[in-house]
């Protein structure tokens, strides 16, 4: 029995979009599951290339984070999703059941972009890792970061981030 629970936990852990506590309910996101992300909110990225505003869905719960951008066939260039973690952590993202390439921005608790994974390949199970502690991940349409000149060190302005929070 312990072995079965351990195996189930390992498979659930691998299926969660950003790393989270492994649970079987999170891993069972299916195409027909209804996951409500609420009304998209504005998120602005400020840097040397200027200010760029996106309307983003907020993935706050484990179910929302497990679903992420799965099963979507298209994405408007000025939309995205923010994965808000309850505690800063090393985040890992994969593209299971995700048909469109995504730019994955790993963001520290002070809103500074730590790292960008450009145009992460659709459907791949190869993980993209923050490689350091982050508070959130922002996903944009693949190629959009390079197109707009968004770079590590740019500032993300969204209610989730506190401007005076120190970087982890």
C-alpha positions as a Markdown table, in Angstrom:
| # | Residue | x | y | z |
|---|---|---|---|---|
| 1 | Unk | 0.0 | 0.0 | 0.0 |
| 2 | Unk | 2.8 | 2.4 | 0.9 |
| 3 | Unk | 4.5 | 1.7 | -2.5 |
| 4 | Unk | 1.2 | 2.4 | -4.3 |
| 5 | Unk | 0.8 | 5.8 | -2.5 |
| 6 | Unk | 4.4 | 6.7 | -3.2 |
| 7 | Unk | 4.1 | 5.9 | -6.9 |
| 8 | Unk | 0.8 | 7.8 | -7.1 |
| 9 | Unk | 2.6 | 10.8 | -5.5 |
| 10 | Unk | 5.5 | 10.6 | -7.9 |
| 11 | Unk | 3.1 | 10.6 | -10.9 |
| 12 | Unk | 1.0 | 13.4 | -9.5 |
| 13 | Unk | 4.2 | 15.5 | -8.8 |
| 14 | Unk | 5.3 | 15.1 | -12.4 |
| 15 | Unk | 1.9 | 16.3 | -13.7 |
| 16 | Unk | 1.6 | 19.6 | -11.8 |
| 17 | Unk | 2.4 | 22.5 | -14.1 |
| 18 | Unk | 4.4 | 24.6 | -11.7 |
| 19 | Unk | 5.8 | 22.6 | -8.8 |
| 20 | Unk | 3.4 | 22.2 | -6.0 |
| 21 | Unk | 2.5 | 19.7 | -3.3 |
| 22 | Unk | 1.7 | 16.5 | -5.1 |
| 23 | Unk | -2.0 | 15.5 | -5.1 |
| 24 | Unk | -3.9 | 13.2 | -7.4 |
| 25 | Unk | -6.7 | 15.6 | -7.9 |
| 26 | Unk | -4.4 | 18.2 | -9.3 |
| 27 | Unk | -2.8 | 15.8 | -11.7 |
| 28 | Unk | -6.1 | 14.7 | -13.2 |
| 29 | Unk | -6.8 | 17.9 | -15.2 |
| 30 | Unk | -8.7 | 16.8 | -18.3 |
| 31 | Unk | -9.7 | 18.8 | -21.4 |
| 32 | Unk | -13.4 | 18.9 | -20.3 |
| 33 | Unk | -12.7 | 20.0 | -16.7 |
| 34 | Unk | -14.0 | 23.5 | -16.0 |
| 35 | Unk | -11.3 | 25.7 | -14.4 |
| 36 | Unk | -12.4 | 29.2 | -13.7 |
| 37 | Unk | -9.6 | 31.8 | -13.7 |
| 38 | Unk | -11.8 | 34.8 | -13.1 |
| 39 | Unk | -11.7 | 38.1 | -15.0 |
| 40 | Unk | -8.2 | 38.9 | -16.5 |
| 41 | Unk | -6.3 | 41.7 | -14.8 |
| 42 | Unk | -3.7 | 44.1 | -16.2 |
| 43 | Unk | -0.1 | 43.3 | -15.8 |
| 44 | Unk | 2.6 | 45.7 | -17.0 |
| 45 | Unk | 6.2 | 45.0 | -17.7 |
| 46 | Unk | 8.6 | 48.0 | -17.5 |
| 47 | Unk | 12.1 | 48.1 | -18.8 |
| 48 | Unk | 14.5 | 49.8 | -21.2 |
| 49 | Unk | 12.2 | 48.9 | -24.1 |
| 50 | Unk | 9.3 | 50.8 | -22.5 |
| 51 | Unk | 6.1 | 49.6 | -20.8 |
| 52 | Unk | 4.1 | 46.7 | -22.1 |
| 53 | Unk | 0.6 | 45.8 | -20.7 |
| 54 | Unk | -1.0 | 42.4 | -20.9 |
| 55 | Unk | -4.4 | 41.2 | -19.6 |
| 56 | Unk | -3.6 | 38.1 | -17.6 |
| 57 | Unk | -5.5 | 35.3 | -16.0 |
| 58 | Unk | -4.5 | 34.6 | -12.5 |
| 59 | Unk | -3.6 | 31.0 | -11.5 |
| 60 | Unk | -3.7 | 31.1 | -7.7 |
| 61 | Unk | -5.0 | 27.6 | -6.8 |
| 62 | Unk | -3.4 | 24.3 | -7.4 |
| 63 | Unk | -6.2 | 23.3 | -9.8 |
| 64 | Unk | -5.7 | 26.5 | -11.8 |
| 65 | Unk | -1.9 | 26.1 | -11.8 |
| 66 | Unk | -2.2 | 22.5 | -12.9 |
| 67 | Unk | -4.4 | 23.5 | -15.8 |
| 68 | Unk | -2.5 | 26.6 | -16.8 |
| 69 | Unk | -2.6 | 27.1 | -20.6 |
| 70 | Unk | -3.4 | 23.5 | -21.4 |
| 71 | Unk | -5.8 | 22.7 | -24.3 |
| 72 | Unk | -5.8 | 26.2 | -25.8 |
| 73 | Unk | -5.3 | 26.5 | -29.5 |
| 74 | Unk | -4.6 | 30.2 | -29.8 |
| 75 | Unk | -3.6 | 33.2 | -27.7 |
| 76 | Unk | -3.9 | 36.9 | -28.3 |
| 77 | Unk | -0.5 | 38.7 | -28.3 |
| 78 | Unk | -1.4 | 40.9 | -25.3 |
| 79 | Unk | -2.8 | 38.3 | -23.0 |
| 80 | Unk | -1.1 | 35.8 | -20.6 |
| 81 | Unk | -1.3 | 34.1 | -17.3 |
| 82 | Unk | 0.4 | 34.7 | -13.9 |
| 83 | Unk | 1.0 | 31.7 | -11.6 |
| 84 | Unk | 1.0 | 33.2 | -8.1 |
| 85 | Unk | 2.8 | 31.0 | -5.5 |
| 86 | Unk | 1.8 | 31.1 | -1.8 |
| 87 | Unk | 5.5 | 30.8 | -0.9 |
| 88 | Unk | 8.5 | 31.6 | -3.1 |
| 89 | Unk | 10.1 | 28.5 | -4.5 |
| 90 | Unk | 12.1 | 27.1 | -7.4 |
| 91 | Unk | 9.4 | 26.7 | -10.1 |
| 92 | Unk | 9.4 | 24.2 | -12.9 |
| 93 | Unk | 7.0 | 24.5 | -15.8 |
| 94 | Unk | 6.2 | 21.9 | -18.6 |
| 95 | Unk | 4.0 | 22.1 | -21.7 |
| 96 | Unk | 1.9 | 18.9 | -21.4 |
| 97 | Unk | -1.3 | 19.4 | -23.5 |
| 98 | Unk | -0.2 | 22.9 | -24.4 |
| 99 | Unk | -0.6 | 23.5 | -28.1 |
| 100 | Unk | 1.0 | 26.9 | -28.4 |
| 101 | Unk | 4.6 | 28.0 | -27.7 |
| 102 | Unk | 4.9 | 30.2 | -24.6 |
| 103 | Unk | 7.5 | 32.6 | -23.2 |
| 104 | Unk | 7.9 | 31.7 | -19.5 |
| 105 | Unk | 9.0 | 34.5 | -17.3 |
| 106 | Unk | 10.3 | 33.6 | -13.8 |
| 107 | Unk | 9.6 | 36.5 | -11.4 |
| 108 | Unk | 11.0 | 37.2 | -8.0 |
| 109 | Unk | 8.9 | 38.5 | -5.1 |
| 110 | Unk | 9.9 | 42.1 | -5.8 |
| 111 | Unk | 8.5 | 41.8 | -9.3 |
| 112 | Unk | 11.9 | 41.7 | -11.1 |
| 113 | Unk | 12.2 | 39.1 | -13.9 |
| 114 | Unk | 14.9 | 36.6 | -13.0 |
| 115 | Unk | 14.9 | 34.5 | -16.2 |
| 116 | Unk | 13.0 | 34.0 | -19.4 |
| 117 | Unk | 12.5 | 30.7 | -21.3 |
| 118 | Unk | 11.7 | 31.9 | -24.8 |
| 119 | Unk | 9.1 | 30.1 | -27.0 |
| 120 | Unk | 9.0 | 26.9 | -24.9 |
| 121 | Unk | 8.1 | 24.0 | -27.2 |
| 122 | Unk | 4.4 | 22.9 | -27.3 |
| 123 | Unk | 3.6 | 19.5 | -25.8 |
| 124 | Unk | 7.1 | 18.9 | -24.4 |
| 125 | Unk | 7.5 | 17.2 | -21.1 |
| 126 | Unk | 11.0 | 18.9 | -20.8 |
| 127 | Unk | 10.8 | 21.2 | -17.8 |
| 128 | Unk | 11.8 | 24.8 | -17.8 |
| 129 | Unk | 13.2 | 25.7 | -14.3 |
| 130 | Unk | 13.6 | 29.0 | -12.6 |
| 131 | Unk | 16.9 | 27.6 | -11.2 |
| 132 | Unk | 16.4 | 30.0 | -8.2 |
| 133 | Unk | 13.6 | 31.0 | -5.9 |
| 134 | Unk | 10.7 | 32.9 | -7.5 |
| 135 | Unk | 7.3 | 34.1 | -6.3 |
| 136 | Unk | 5.5 | 33.8 | -9.6 |
| 137 | Unk | 5.7 | 32.8 | -13.3 |
| 138 | Unk | 4.2 | 34.8 | -16.1 |
| 139 | Unk | 3.4 | 33.0 | -19.4 |
| 140 | Unk | 3.1 | 35.1 | -22.6 |
| 141 | Unk | 2.6 | 34.1 | -26.2 |
| 142 | Unk | 5.8 | 32.5 | -27.6 |
| 143 | Unk | 8.2 | 35.1 | -29.1 |
| 144 | Unk | 6.4 | 38.1 | -27.5 |
| 145 | Unk | 9.2 | 38.8 | -25.0 |
| 146 | Unk | 11.9 | 39.1 | -27.7 |
| 147 | Unk | 9.5 | 41.0 | -30.0 |
| 148 | Unk | 8.9 | 43.7 | -27.3 |
| 149 | Unk | 12.5 | 43.7 | -25.9 |
| 150 | Unk | 11.4 | 42.3 | -22.5 |
| 151 | Unk | 14.5 | 41.1 | -20.6 |
| 152 | Unk | 15.6 | 39.7 | -17.2 |
| 153 | Unk | 15.8 | 42.6 | -14.7 |
| 154 | Unk | 12.6 | 44.2 | -16.1 |
| 155 | Unk | 10.0 | 45.1 | -13.5 |
| 156 | Unk | 6.6 | 43.4 | -13.5 |
| 157 | Unk | 3.8 | 45.6 | -12.1 |
| 158 | Unk | 0.8 | 43.6 | -10.8 |
| 159 | Unk | -1.1 | 43.6 | -7.5 |
| 160 | Unk | 0.5 | 40.3 | -6.5 |
| 161 | Unk | 3.9 | 42.0 | -6.2 |
| 162 | Unk | 4.8 | 44.4 | -3.4 |
| 163 | Unk | 7.2 | 47.1 | -4.8 |
| 164 | Unk | 9.3 | 47.1 | -1.6 |
| 165 | Unk | 9.6 | 43.4 | -1.2 |
| 166 | Unk | 13.2 | 42.2 | -1.2 |
| 167 | Unk | 14.3 | 39.6 | -3.8 |
| 168 | Unk | 14.5 | 36.1 | -2.3 |
